[in-house]
Amino acid sequence: MASGAREEMQRRHTAQYRLRRVLGRVALYLGLIALSLVFLLPLIWMFSTSLKDDPQVYRMPPIWIPHPARLANYPEVLTFQPFGLYFLNTLKIAMPAAVGTVISCSIVAYGFSRLRWSLRDTLFFVCLATMMIPYSVVMIPLFITFKQLGWINTFYPLFVPAFFGSPYFIFLLRQFFLTVPQELSDAARIDGCSEARTFWSVILPLARPALAVVFLFTVMWSWNDYLGPLIYINDPDKFPIALGLNNLRTAMGRFTMKLVWPYLMAASTMTVMPILVLYFFTQRTFIEGITLTGIKG
């Protein structure tokens, strides 16, 4: 009898534990869903506004589901401004910047993490210290330098600096390279590999998640960059998307004497969609790379 009572009590405790665990997971997921909706609200509102006509935008209380939905906002805004050209100009900036960042930062991070040389840690500290310098401090010297090079009103100031490294991504890749076992590099040297061959054939294939994170971050930052093109580009035919959206806003205010929000939201939706699609298809690599770079200090 005593053993039967103990088994019954144990089953009750097990059932209660499982119930608490299930309820905890349900509460956790409900909380995550609620937080995700908070972050998604601006995107939902932007897409909803892009399908409205002008009177629906100013109606109170606000309308979340437009009726009728005006799909013509999308083709009309494409005819009002050359957004195809803006997309192409943005790609001309983002792709070279991403490639240059991956190449330069991976080489520098390899030197800071896998090679032993004097003043390595000191120079790495100096590299990290440069992140504390505000962009406003170097903005005018950079402009003067690029003007003397004849690069004003070109794409060069927006992607050439990427080939000289970024302290943040150097730190990110260094942290990842430190997680790669040193025995792999030693085995490669025993097999006769040079340092460059070890870097290319051993380290880089293992660092694909971290390199993907660097590439994606750089593409997103270049895609959303507004201040850089505003400083260096004057020709409207060379505007990237960020300047194109601002040009659309000012042009509509000038020709229609009012701010047409549906057109602006339609253009903004088309601007955001490539980044959302890119993240959707690469989110596993993206999250894996961020997770692995923080394993070892």
MARROMAR-580066 format. One line per 5 residues: number of its first residue (from 1); their letters; for each residue x, y, z of N, C-alpha, C. Coordinates in Angstrom, 1 decimal. Each point is the difference from the previous one (the first is absolute). Example, Ala and Ser with C-alpha at 12.3 -4.5 7.8 and 13.67 -1.06 7.14 Angstrom:
2
1 = as = 13.2 -5.7 7.8 -0.9 1.2 0.0 0.9 1.2 0.0 | -0.4 1.1 -0.7 0.9 1.1 0.0 -0.8 1.1 0.8
***
This chain:
297
1 = masga = 0.8 -1.2 0.0 -0.8 1.2 0.0 0.9 1.3 0.0 | 1.0 -0.1 0.8 0.9 1.2 0.1 0.6 0.3 -1.3 | 0.5 -1.1 -0.7 0.7 0.2 -1.3 -1.0 0.5 -1.0 | -1.3 -0.5 0.0 -1.0 0.5 -0.9 -0.3 1.5 0.2 | 0.0 0.4 1.2 -0.3 1.4 0.3 1.1 0.9 -0.5
6 = reemq = 1.3 -0.5 0.3 1.1 0.8 -0.5 0.0 0.1 -1.5 | -0.3 -1.1 -0.8 -0.1 0.1 -1.4 -1.1 0.9 -0.5 | -1.1 0.0 0.7 -1.1 0.9 -0.3 0.4 1.5 0.2 | 0.7 0.2 1.1 0.4 1.4 0.3 1.1 0.4 -1.0 | 0.9 -0.9 -0.4 1.0 0.3 -1.0 -0.7 0.4 -1.4
11 = rrhta = -1.0 -0.8 -0.3 -0.7 0.3 -1.3 -0.7 1.3 0.1 | -0.5 0.4 1.1 -0.7 1.3 0.1 1.1 1.1 -0.1 | 1.1 -0.2 0.7 1.1 1.0 -0.1 0.5 0.2 -1.5 | 0.1 -1.2 -0.6 0.4 0.1 -1.4 -1.0 0.7 -0.9 | -1.3 -0.3 0.2 -1.0 0.6 -0.8 -0.1 1.5 0.3
16 = qyrlr = 0.2 0.4 1.3 0.0 1.4 0.3 1.2 0.7 -0.6 | 1.2 -0.6 0.0 1.2 0.5 -0.6 -0.2 0.3 -1.5 | -0.6 -1.1 -0.7 -0.2 0.2 -1.4 -1.0 1.1 -0.3 | -1.0 0.1 0.8 -1.1 1.0 -0.2 0.7 1.4 0.2 | 0.8 0.2 1.1 0.6 1.3 0.2 1.0 0.3 -1.2
21 = rvlgr = 0.7 -1.1 -0.5 0.9 0.3 -1.1 -0.8 0.4 -1.3 | -1.1 -0.7 -0.2 -0.8 0.4 -1.2 -0.6 1.4 0.1 | -0.5 0.3 1.2 -0.5 1.3 0.2 1.1 1.1 -0.1 | 1.2 -0.3 0.5 1.1 0.9 -0.1 0.3 0.3 -1.5 | 0.1 -1.1 -0.8 0.3 0.2 -1.4 -1.1 0.7 -0.7
26 = valyl = -1.3 -0.2 0.3 -1.1 0.7 -0.6 0.1 1.5 0.3 | 0.3 0.3 1.3 0.2 1.4 0.4 1.2 0.7 -0.7 | 1.0 -0.8 -0.1 1.2 0.5 -0.7 -0.3 0.3 -1.5 | -0.6 -0.9 -0.7 -0.3 0.2 -1.4 -1.1 1.2 -0.2 | -0.9 0.0 0.9 -1.0 1.1 -0.1 0.7 1.4 0.2
31 = glial = 0.9 0.0 1.0 0.8 1.3 0.2 0.8 0.3 -1.2 | 0.7 -1.0 -0.6 0.8 0.3 -1.2 -0.9 0.4 -1.2 | -1.2 -0.6 -0.1 -0.9 0.4 -1.1 -0.4 1.5 0.2 | -0.3 0.3 1.2 -0.4 1.4 0.3 1.1 1.0 -0.3 | 1.2 -0.3 0.4 1.1 0.9 -0.3 0.3 0.1 -1.5
36 = slvfl = -0.1 -1.2 -0.7 0.2 0.1 -1.4 -1.1 0.8 -0.7 | -1.2 0.0 0.5 -1.0 0.9 -0.6 0.3 1.4 0.2 | 0.5 0.3 1.2 0.4 1.4 0.3 1.0 0.5 -1.1 | 1.0 -0.9 -0.3 1.0 0.4 -0.9 -0.5 0.0 -1.5 | -1.0 -0.8 -0.2 -0.6 -0.1 -1.4 -1.0 1.1 -0.3
41 = lpliw = -0.5 0.7 1.0 -1.0 1.0 -0.2 0.4 1.1 -0.9 | 1.2 0.5 0.1 0.4 1.0 -1.0 0.0 -0.5 -1.5 | 0.4 -1.2 -0.2 0.0 -0.6 -1.3 -1.4 -0.2 -0.5 | -0.9 -0.5 0.9 -1.3 -0.3 -0.4 -0.7 1.4 -0.3 | 0.2 1.0 0.8 -0.5 1.3 -0.3 0.5 0.6 -1.3
46 = mfsts = 1.3 -0.2 -0.3 0.5 0.5 -1.3 -0.6 -0.7 -1.1 | -0.2 -1.3 0.0 -0.6 -0.8 -1.1 -1.4 0.4 -0.1 | -0.7 0.2 1.1 -1.4 0.4 -0.1 -0.2 1.3 -0.6 | 0.8 1.0 0.4 -0.1 1.3 -0.5 0.4 0.1 -1.5 | 0.8 -0.9 -0.5 0.4 -0.1 -1.4 -1.2 -0.4 -0.9
51 = lkddp = -1.0 -0.6 0.6 -1.2 -0.4 -0.8 -1.2 0.9 0.2 | 0.2 1.1 0.6 -1.1 1.0 0.2 0.0 1.1 -1.0 | -1.2 0.6 -0.1 0.0 1.3 -0.7 0.2 1.1 1.0 | 0.2 1.2 -0.5 0.4 1.1 0.9 -1.1 0.3 1.2 | -1.3 0.0 -0.3 -0.9 0.2 1.1 0.0 -1.0 1.1
56 = qvyrm = 0.3 -1.3 -0.4 0.1 -1.0 1.1 1.1 0.1 0.9 | 1.1 0.7 -0.4 1.2 0.2 0.8 -0.3 0.9 1.2 | -0.9 1.0 -0.2 -0.2 1.0 1.0 -1.3 -0.3 0.8 | -0.6 -1.1 -0.3 -1.3 -0.4 0.7 0.3 -0.3 1.5 | -0.9 0.4 0.9 0.1 -0.3 1.4 -1.3 -0.7 0.4
61 = ppiwi = 0.1 -1.1 0.7 1.2 -0.8 0.4 0.7 -0.6 -1.2 | 1.3 -0.3 0.2 0.7 -0.5 -1.2 -0.5 -1.3 -0.5 | 0.1 -0.2 -1.3 -0.4 -1.2 -0.7 1.2 -0.9 -0.2 | -0.1 -1.2 0.5 1.0 -1.0 -0.2 -0.1 -0.8 -1.3 | -1.2 -0.3 -0.4 -0.3 -0.7 -1.2 -0.6 0.9 -1.0
66 = phpar = 0.7 0.5 -1.0 -0.5 0.9 -1.0 -1.2 -0.6 -0.8 | -1.0 0.8 -0.2 -1.2 -0.4 -0.8 -0.5 1.2 -0.8 | 0.2 0.0 -1.3 0.6 -1.1 -0.8 1.5 0.2 0.0 | 0.7 -1.1 -0.2 1.5 0.0 -0.1 0.4 0.5 -1.3 | 0.9 1.0 0.0 0.4 0.6 -1.3 1.4 -0.5 -0.4
71 = lanyp = 0.1 -1.1 -0.8 1.2 -0.6 -0.4 0.7 0.9 -1.0 | -0.7 1.0 -0.6 0.6 0.9 -1.0 1.1 0.9 0.6 | 0.1 0.1 1.3 1.0 0.8 0.6 1.4 -0.5 -0.4 | 0.2 -1.3 -0.1 1.3 -0.5 -0.3 0.5 0.3 -1.4 | -0.8 -0.3 -1.1 0.5 0.4 -1.3 0.1 1.5 -0.2
76 = evltf = -0.9 0.8 0.6 0.0 1.4 -0.1 1.3 0.6 0.6 | 0.4 -0.5 1.2 1.2 0.6 0.6 1.2 -0.4 -0.8 | 0.0 -1.1 -0.7 1.2 -0.4 -0.8 0.1 0.9 -1.3 | -1.1 0.5 -0.4 0.0 0.9 -1.2 0.3 1.4 0.5 | -0.3 0.4 1.2 0.3 1.3 0.5 1.5 0.2 0.3
81 = qpfgl = 0.7 -1.0 0.5 1.4 0.0 0.2 0.7 -1.2 -0.5 | 1.2 0.1 -0.5 0.7 -1.2 -0.6 0.6 -0.9 1.1 | -0.9 -0.7 0.7 0.5 -0.9 1.1 0.8 -1.2 -0.5 | -0.2 -0.4 -1.2 0.8 -1.0 -0.6 1.5 0.4 0.0 | 0.2 1.2 -0.4 1.3 0.6 -0.1 0.6 0.1 1.4
86 = yflnt = -0.8 0.4 1.0 0.4 0.1 1.4 0.4 -1.3 0.5 | -0.7 -1.1 -0.3 0.3 -1.3 0.5 1.4 -0.4 -0.6 | 0.2 0.2 -1.3 1.2 -0.3 -0.6 1.2 0.7 0.6 | -0.2 1.3 0.2 1.1 0.8 0.7 0.3 -0.5 1.4 | -1.0 -0.4 0.7 0.2 -0.6 1.3 0.8 -1.3 0.0
91 = lkiam = -0.3 -0.8 -1.0 0.7 -1.3 -0.1 1.5 0.3 -0.4 | 0.2 1.1 -0.8 1.4 0.3 -0.4 0.8 0.5 1.2 | -0.7 0.4 1.0 0.7 0.4 1.3 0.1 -1.1 0.9 | -1.1 -0.7 0.3 -0.1 -1.0 1.0 0.9 -1.3 -0.3 | 0.0 -0.5 -1.2 0.7 -1.2 -0.3 1.5 0.2 0.1
96 = paavg = 0.6 1.0 -0.6 1.5 0.2 0.2 0.3 0.3 1.4 | -0.8 0.7 0.8 0.3 0.3 1.4 -0.1 -1.3 0.8 | -0.9 -0.9 -0.3 -0.1 -1.3 0.7 1.2 -0.8 -0.3 | 0.4 -0.1 -1.3 1.1 -0.9 -0.4 1.3 0.6 0.6 | 0.2 1.3 0.0 1.2 0.6 0.5 0.1 -0.2 1.5
101 = tvisc = -1.2 0.1 0.7 0.0 -0.2 1.5 0.4 -1.4 0.4 | -0.6 -1.0 -0.8 0.3 -1.4 0.3 1.5 -0.3 -0.2 | 0.6 0.5 -1.1 1.4 -0.3 -0.3 0.9 0.7 1.0 | -0.1 1.3 0.2 0.9 0.7 0.9 -0.1 -0.4 1.4 | -1.2 -0.2 0.5 -0.2 -0.3 1.4 0.4 -1.4 0.4
106 = sivay = -0.2 -0.9 -1.0 0.4 -1.4 0.3 1.5 -0.1 0.0 | 0.7 0.7 -0.8 1.5 -0.1 0.0 0.5 0.7 1.3 | -0.5 1.1 0.4 0.5 0.7 1.2 -0.4 -0.8 1.2 | -1.2 -0.6 0.1 -0.4 -0.8 1.1 0.8 -1.3 0.1 | 0.4 -0.5 -1.1 0.9 -1.2 0.1 1.4 0.4 0.6
111 = gfsrl = 0.5 1.1 -0.4 1.3 0.4 0.6 -0.1 0.3 1.5 | -1.2 0.5 0.5 -0.1 0.3 1.4 -0.4 -1.3 0.8 | -0.4 -1.0 -0.6 -0.5 -1.2 0.7 0.9 -1.2 -0.1 | 0.6 -0.2 -1.2 0.7 -1.3 -0.2 1.5 0.2 -0.1 | 0.5 1.2 -0.1 1.5 0.2 -0.2 0.5 0.6 1.3
116 = rwslr = 1.2 -0.3 0.4 0.7 0.5 1.2 1.1 1.0 -0.5 | -0.2 1.3 0.4 1.0 1.0 -0.3 -0.1 1.1 1.0 | 1.1 0.7 0.1 0.1 1.1 1.0 -1.0 1.1 -0.2 | -0.5 0.5 1.1 -1.0 1.1 0.0 -1.3 -0.4 -0.6 | -0.3 -1.3 -0.1 -1.2 -0.4 -0.6 -1.2 0.5 0.8
121 = dtlff = 0.0 -0.3 1.3 -1.1 0.4 0.8 -0.2 1.5 0.2 | 1.2 0.7 0.0 -0.1 1.4 0.1 -0.6 0.6 -1.2 | 0.4 -0.4 -1.2 -0.6 0.5 -1.2 -1.5 -0.4 -0.2 | -0.3 -1.2 0.6 -1.4 -0.3 -0.1 -0.9 0.9 0.9 | 0.6 0.4 1.2 -0.7 0.9 0.8 -0.1 1.4 -0.7
126 = vclat = 1.0 0.4 -0.7 -0.1 1.3 -0.7 -1.1 -0.1 -1.1 | 0.0 -1.2 -0.6 -1.1 -0.2 -1.1 -1.4 0.1 0.6 | -0.2 -0.6 1.2 -1.3 0.1 0.6 -0.3 1.4 0.5 | 1.1 0.7 0.4 -0.2 1.4 0.5 -0.5 0.9 -1.1 | 0.3 -0.3 -1.2 -0.5 0.9 -1.1 -1.5 0.0 -0.1
131 = mmipy = -0.7 -1.0 0.6 -1.4 0.0 -0.1 -0.7 1.0 0.9 | 0.8 0.6 0.9 -0.5 1.0 0.9 0.1 1.4 -0.7 | 0.6 0.1 -1.2 0.1 1.3 -0.7 -1.3 0.2 -0.7 | -0.8 1.1 0.3 -1.2 0.3 -0.8 0.2 0.3 -1.4 | -0.9 -0.4 -0.9 0.1 0.3 -1.4 0.1 1.5 -0.3
136 = svvmi = -0.7 0.8 0.8 0.1 1.4 -0.2 1.4 0.6 0.1 | 0.9 -0.7 0.8 1.3 0.5 0.1 0.8 -0.2 -1.2 | -0.2 -1.1 -0.7 0.8 -0.3 -1.2 -0.7 0.4 -1.3 | -1.2 0.4 0.1 -0.8 0.3 -1.2 0.7 1.1 -0.9 | 0.4 1.1 0.6 0.6 1.1 -0.8 1.4 -0.4 -0.6
141 = plfit = 0.9 -0.6 0.8 1.3 -0.5 -0.5 -0.2 -1.0 -1.2 | -1.0 -0.9 0.2 -0.2 -1.0 -1.1 -0.5 0.7 -1.2 | -0.9 1.0 0.1 -0.6 0.7 -1.1 1.2 0.8 -0.8 | 0.9 0.6 0.8 1.1 0.7 -0.6 0.9 -1.0 -0.8 | 0.2 -1.1 0.6 0.9 -1.0 -0.6 -0.6 -0.5 -1.3
146 = fkqlg = -1.3 -0.4 0.0 -0.7 -0.5 -1.2 -0.1 1.1 -1.0 | -0.2 1.2 0.4 0.0 1.1 -1.0 1.3 0.2 -0.7 | 1.1 -0.1 0.7 1.3 0.1 -0.6 0.3 -1.2 -0.9 | -0.6 -1.1 0.3 0.1 -1.2 -0.9 -0.9 0.1 -1.2 | -0.9 1.0 0.0 -1.0 0.1 -1.1 -1.1 -1.0 0.0
151 = wintf = -0.3 -0.5 1.2 -1.0 -1.0 0.2 -1.4 0.5 0.4 | -0.2 1.4 0.1 -1.3 0.5 0.3 -0.9 -0.2 -1.2 | -1.3 -0.4 0.4 -1.0 -0.3 -1.0 0.3 -1.3 -0.7 | 0.7 -0.9 0.7 0.3 -1.4 -0.5 -0.4 -1.0 1.1 | 0.0 -1.2 -0.3 -0.3 -1.1 1.0 1.2 -0.4 0.8
156 = yplfv = 1.2 0.5 -0.4 1.2 -0.5 0.6 0.1 0.3 1.5 | -0.4 1.2 0.5 0.1 0.3 1.5 -0.9 -0.9 0.8 | -1.0 -0.7 -0.7 -1.0 -0.8 0.8 0.4 -1.4 0.1 | 1.0 -0.5 -0.8 0.3 -1.4 0.1 1.6 -0.3 0.1 | 0.8 1.0 -0.5 1.4 -0.2 0.1 0.5 -0.1 1.4
161 = paffg = -0.5 0.8 1.0 0.5 -0.2 1.4 -0.3 -1.4 0.5 | -0.9 -0.7 -0.5 -0.3 -1.4 0.5 1.1 -0.9 -0.3 | 0.9 0.3 -0.9 1.1 -0.9 -0.3 1.2 0.3 1.0 | -0.2 0.9 0.9 1.0 0.3 1.0 -0.4 -0.5 1.4 | -1.1 -0.8 0.1 -0.4 -0.6 1.2 -1.0 0.8 0.8
166 = spyfi = -0.7 -0.7 0.9 -0.9 0.6 0.9 0.2 -0.5 1.4 | 0.3 0.8 1.0 0.3 -0.5 1.4 -1.0 -1.0 0.5 | -1.3 0.3 -0.2 -1.0 -0.8 0.6 0.0 -1.4 -0.6 | 0.2 -0.1 -1.4 0.0 -1.3 -0.6 1.3 -0.7 0.2 | 1.1 0.7 0.2 1.3 -0.6 0.4 -0.2 -0.7 1.3
171 = fllrq = -0.6 0.7 1.0 -0.2 -0.6 1.3 -0.9 -1.3 -0.2 | -1.1 0.2 -0.7 -0.9 -1.2 -0.2 0.7 -1.2 -0.6 | 0.8 0.2 -1.0 0.6 -1.1 -0.7 1.2 -0.6 0.9 | 0.7 0.9 0.7 1.0 -0.5 0.9 -0.6 -0.9 1.1 | -1.1 0.4 0.5 -0.7 -0.9 1.0 -0.3 -1.3 -0.5
176 = ffltv = -0.4 -0.1 -1.3 -0.3 -1.3 -0.6 1.2 -0.8 -0.3 | 1.0 0.7 -0.5 1.3 -0.7 -0.3 0.6 -0.6 1.3 | -0.2 0.6 1.1 0.5 -0.6 1.3 -0.6 -1.3 0.3 | -1.2 -0.2 -0.5 -0.7 -1.3 0.3 0.5 -1.1 -0.8 | 0.7 0.2 -1.1 0.5 -1.0 -0.8 1.2 -0.7 0.7
181 = pqels = 0.0 -1.3 0.1 1.1 -0.6 0.8 1.4 0.3 -0.7 | 1.0 0.3 0.8 1.3 0.2 -0.5 0.6 -1.2 -0.6 | -0.4 -1.2 0.4 0.5 -1.2 -0.6 -0.2 -0.1 -1.5 | -1.1 0.6 -0.5 -0.2 -0.1 -1.4 1.0 0.8 -0.8 | 0.4 1.2 0.5 1.1 0.8 -0.6 1.3 -0.8 0.1
186 = daari = 0.3 -0.6 1.2 1.2 -0.7 0.1 0.1 -1.2 -1.0 | -1.1 -0.7 -0.1 0.0 -1.1 -1.0 0.2 0.5 -1.4 | -0.5 1.1 -0.3 0.2 0.6 -1.4 1.4 0.4 -0.2 | 0.7 0.5 1.0 1.4 0.4 -0.1 0.8 -1.3 -0.2 | -0.3 -1.0 0.8 0.8 -1.3 -0.2 -0.2 -0.5 -1.4
191 = dgcse = -1.1 0.1 -0.6 -0.3 -0.4 -1.4 0.7 0.9 -1.0 | 0.6 1.1 0.4 0.8 0.8 -0.9 -0.8 1.2 -0.4 | -1.1 0.3 0.6 -0.8 1.2 -0.4 0.7 1.3 0.5 | 0.0 1.0 -0.9 0.4 1.3 0.5 -1.1 0.7 0.8 | 0.4 1.1 0.6 -1.0 0.7 0.8 -1.2 0.4 -0.8
196 = artfw = 0.3 0.5 -1.2 -1.1 0.4 -0.9 -0.9 -1.1 -0.4 | 0.6 -1.2 -0.3 -0.7 -1.2 -0.4 -0.9 -0.5 1.2 | 0.6 0.1 1.2 -0.8 -0.4 1.2 -1.2 0.9 0.2 | 0.2 1.3 -0.2 -1.1 0.9 0.1 -1.0 -0.2 -1.0 | 0.4 -0.3 -1.2 -1.0 -0.2 -1.1 -0.7 -1.3 0.0
201 = svilp = 0.7 -1.1 0.3 -0.5 -1.3 -0.1 -0.5 -0.6 1.3 | 0.4 0.5 1.1 -0.4 -0.6 1.3 -0.9 1.0 0.8 | 0.4 1.2 0.1 -0.8 0.9 0.9 -1.2 0.6 -0.7 | 0.1 0.5 -1.2 -1.1 0.6 -0.6 -1.2 -1.0 -0.3 | 0.2 -1.2 -0.4 -1.1 -0.9 -0.2 -0.8 -0.3 1.4
206 = larpa = 0.8 0.1 1.1 -0.7 -0.2 1.3 -0.7 1.2 0.4 | 0.4 1.2 -0.5 -0.6 1.3 0.4 -1.1 0.5 -0.9 | -0.6 -0.9 -0.8 -1.1 0.4 -0.9 -1.1 0.7 0.8 | -0.5 -0.5 1.1 -1.1 0.7 0.7 0.4 1.4 0.4 | 1.2 0.2 0.6 0.4 1.3 0.4 0.2 0.9 -1.2
211 = lavvf = 0.6 -0.5 -1.1 0.1 0.8 -1.2 -1.3 0.4 -0.6 | -1.0 -0.9 0.1 -1.3 0.3 -0.5 -0.7 1.2 0.9 | 0.3 -0.1 1.3 -0.5 1.1 0.8 0.6 1.4 -0.4 | 1.3 0.0 -0.2 0.7 1.2 -0.4 -0.6 0.5 -1.3 | -0.2 -0.9 -0.9 -0.5 0.4 -1.4 -1.4 0.6 0.2
216 = lftvm = -0.8 -0.7 0.7 -1.4 0.4 0.1 -0.1 1.4 0.8 | 0.7 0.1 1.0 0.0 1.3 0.8 0.5 1.1 -0.9 | 1.0 -0.2 -0.8 0.5 1.1 -0.8 -1.0 0.3 -1.1 | -0.6 -1.0 -0.6 -1.1 0.3 -1.0 -1.1 0.8 0.6 | -0.4 -0.4 1.2 -1.1 0.8 0.6 0.4 1.4 0.3
221 = wswnd = 1.2 0.2 0.6 0.4 1.3 0.3 0.2 0.9 -1.2 | 0.5 -0.6 -1.1 0.1 0.8 -1.2 -1.3 0.3 -0.6 | -0.9 -1.0 0.1 -1.4 0.2 -0.6 -0.7 1.1 0.7 | 0.2 0.2 1.3 -0.7 1.0 0.8 0.8 1.3 0.2 | 1.2 0.1 -0.5 0.8 1.1 0.2 -0.6 1.3 -0.7
226 = ylgpl = -0.1 1.0 0.8 -0.6 1.3 -0.6 1.1 1.1 0.1 | 0.7 0.1 1.1 0.9 1.1 0.2 1.2 -0.1 -1.0 | 0.6 -1.2 -0.3 1.1 -0.1 -0.9 -0.4 0.5 -1.4 | -1.0 -0.5 -0.6 -0.4 0.5 -1.4 -0.4 1.4 0.0 | -0.6 0.5 1.1 -0.4 1.4 0.1 1.3 0.9 0.0
231 = iyind = 1.1 -0.4 0.5 1.2 0.8 0.1 0.7 -0.1 -1.4 | 0.1 -1.1 -0.6 0.9 -0.2 -1.1 -0.7 0.0 -1.4 | -1.3 -0.2 -0.1 -0.6 -0.1 -1.3 -0.9 1.2 -0.2 | 0.1 0.6 -1.2 -0.8 1.2 -0.3 -0.9 -0.3 -1.2 | 0.4 -0.9 -0.9 -0.8 -0.3 -1.2 -1.2 -0.9 0.3
236 = pdkfp = -1.2 0.4 -0.3 -1.2 -0.8 0.3 0.1 -1.4 -0.7 | 0.7 -0.1 -1.2 0.1 -1.3 -0.6 0.9 -1.0 0.7 | 0.7 0.5 1.0 0.8 -0.9 0.8 -0.5 -0.2 1.4 | -1.2 0.5 0.3 -0.6 -0.2 1.3 -0.3 -1.4 0.3 | 0.4 -0.5 1.3 -0.5 -1.3 0.4 -1.4 0.1 0.6
241 = ialgl = -0.5 -1.1 0.5 -1.4 0.0 0.5 -0.3 1.0 1.0 | 0.9 0.2 1.0 -0.3 0.9 1.1 -0.2 1.4 -0.5 | 0.9 0.5 -0.9 -0.2 1.3 -0.6 -1.2 0.0 -0.9 | -0.3 -1.1 -0.7 -1.1 0.0 -0.9 -1.3 0.1 0.8 | -0.1 -0.5 1.2 -1.2 0.1 0.8 -0.2 1.5 0.4
246 = nnlrt = 1.1 0.6 0.4 -0.1 1.4 0.4 -0.3 0.9 -1.2 | 0.6 -0.4 -1.2 -0.4 0.8 -1.2 -1.4 -0.1 -0.3 | -0.6 -1.2 0.2 -1.4 -0.2 -0.2 -0.9 0.8 0.9 | 0.4 0.1 1.2 -0.7 0.8 1.0 0.0 1.5 -0.4 | 1.2 0.5 -0.3 0.0 1.4 -0.4 -0.6 0.3 -1.3
251 = amgrf = 0.1 -0.9 -1.0 -0.6 0.2 -1.3 -1.6 0.0 0.1 | -0.5 -0.9 0.8 -1.5 0.0 0.2 -0.5 1.2 0.7 | 0.8 0.4 1.0 -0.4 1.3 0.7 0.1 1.2 -0.9 | 0.9 0.0 -1.0 0.1 1.1 -0.9 -1.0 0.0 -1.1 | -0.4 -1.2 -0.5 -0.9 0.0 -1.2 -1.5 -0.2 0.5
256 = tmklv = -0.2 -0.6 1.1 -1.4 -0.2 0.4 -0.4 0.9 1.1 | 1.0 0.8 0.6 -0.3 0.9 1.1 -0.5 -0.7 1.2 | 0.3 -1.3 0.1 -0.4 -0.7 1.3 0.9 -1.3 0.0 | 0.1 -0.6 1.1 0.8 -1.2 0.2 -0.9 -1.2 -0.3 | 0.2 -0.7 -1.1 -0.8 -1.2 -0.3 0.6 -1.2 0.7
261 = wpylm = -0.6 -0.4 1.1 0.6 -1.1 0.8 -0.2 -1.3 -0.7 | -1.1 -0.3 -0.6 -0.1 -1.4 -0.7 1.2 -0.3 -0.9 | 0.3 1.0 -0.9 1.2 -0.2 -0.9 1.3 -0.2 0.8 | 0.2 0.8 1.0 1.2 -0.1 0.8 0.1 -1.4 0.7 | -1.1 -0.4 0.5 0.0 -1.3 0.7 0.1 -1.2 -1.0
266 = aastm = -0.5 0.2 -1.2 0.2 -1.0 -1.1 1.4 -0.1 -0.4 | 0.7 1.1 -0.1 1.4 0.0 -0.4 0.8 -0.6 1.2 | -0.3 0.3 1.2 0.7 -0.5 1.2 -0.2 -1.5 0.1 | -1.2 -0.5 -0.3 -0.2 -1.4 0.1 0.8 -0.8 -1.1 | 0.1 0.6 -1.2 0.9 -0.6 -1.0 1.5 0.0 0.4
271 = tvmpi = 0.3 1.1 0.8 1.4 0.1 0.4 0.3 -1.0 1.1 | -0.9 -0.3 0.9 0.3 -0.9 1.1 -0.1 -1.5 -0.4 | -0.8 -0.3 -1.0 -0.3 -1.4 -0.4 1.3 -0.8 -0.3 | 0.9 0.6 -0.8 1.2 -0.8 -0.3 0.8 -0.4 1.2 | 0.1 0.9 1.0 0.7 -0.4 1.2 -0.7 -1.0 0.8
276 = lvlyf = -1.4 0.1 0.1 -0.7 -1.0 0.7 0.1 -1.4 -0.7 | -0.1 0.0 -1.3 0.1 -1.3 -0.7 1.4 -0.6 0.2 | 1.1 0.9 -0.1 1.3 -0.5 0.3 0.2 -0.6 1.4 | -0.6 0.7 1.0 0.1 -0.5 1.3 -0.8 -1.3 0.2 | -1.1 -0.1 -0.7 -0.9 -1.2 0.2 0.8 -1.2 -0.5
281 = ftqrt = 0.7 0.1 -1.2 0.6 -1.2 -0.5 1.4 -0.3 0.6 | 0.5 1.0 0.8 1.3 -0.2 0.6 0.0 0.1 1.5 | -1.2 -0.1 0.6 -0.1 0.2 1.4 0.8 -1.1 0.8 | 0.0 -1.2 -0.5 0.7 -1.1 0.8 1.5 0.3 0.0 | 0.5 0.3 -1.1 1.5 0.4 -0.1 0.2 1.2 0.8
286 = fiegi = -0.9 1.0 -0.1 0.2 1.3 0.7 0.0 -0.3 1.6 | -0.9 -0.7 0.5 -0.1 -0.3 1.4 1.2 -0.8 0.5 | 0.3 -1.0 -0.8 1.1 -0.9 0.3 1.3 0.7 0.1 | 0.2 0.9 -0.9 1.3 0.8 0.0 0.1 0.9 1.2 | -1.1 0.7 0.3 0.0 0.9 1.2 0.2 -0.9 1.3
291 = tltgi = -0.6 -1.1 0.1 0.1 -0.9 1.2 1.5 -0.5 0.1 | 0.6 -0.4 -1.1 1.3 -0.7 0.1 1.1 1.1 0.3 | -0.2 1.2 -0.4 1.0 1.0 0.2 0.1 0.4 1.5 | -0.9 -0.3 0.8 0.0 0.3 1.4 0.4 -1.1 0.9 | 0.4 -1.2 -0.6 0.3 -1.1 0.9 1.3 0.2 0.8
296 = kg = 1.0 0.5 -0.6 1.3 0.1 0.6 0.5 1.5 0.0 | 0.6 0.4 1.1 0.4 1.4 0.0 1.5 0.1 -0.2
***
